[in-house]
Amino acid sequence: MTPLIDVVFLLLIFFLVTSRFEKEEREIDLELPDASQSVPLMEQPSEIVVNMDAEGRIVIDGRERGIDELEGILGRAATDNPLTQTVLIRSDRRAPVGTFISVIDICKKLGLQYTEATEGEP
């Protein structure tokens, strides 16, 4: 019979290999716009991270979403957490402005607080 310690080590290795250790917002590589003033962002527990790449594709939780789908996700989040729900918008500097404005319009329409992620000056 296999000693229990071997089983424990196998389980430990399994969980280490299958766990995600990176932050949610690092789902896709983006070139963020520069900011004249930057303040480090503290991730909020009820924060939704919306990533937008150079082609205007929207990615949330590792899945590409459309504008209509985004509105549904943010609408449900606003209903669940009306006072504390925030949105972090990470948009590539080459992303279409129209898509970026659409995301902001959805946040305003739903009454959600939003923040745009930028890179600070070196």
C-alpha positions, 0 to 999 in steps of 0.5 A: 500500500502506498504511504499517505505522504506519497499521495499528499505530495502527488496532490500538492504537485497536481494543484501547483501545476493546475493553479493560475498564479498570474493576475486576471488582468494579464490575460492578453498582452497590451500596449497601454497608453502613457499617463502624465500622472500615475497612481498604483491601482489596488485591485478591488474584490468586486472589480471586473477587468475588461481587456481590449486589444489593438483590433478592438476585441474585448476579453473578460476572464480569458474569453472574447466577448461582444459588446452585447455580451459585455453589456449583459455581464456588466448589467448582472454585476451592477445588479449583484453589487450596485454600490461596490462594483467597479470596472477596470478598462485595459485598452491597447493604445492602438485599439479603436476609439469607438470600441473604447467609448462603447465600453465607457458608455455601457459603464455610464448607462449602468451607473458603474464606476470605471477606471482606465489603466495606463502606463506611468512615465518612467 
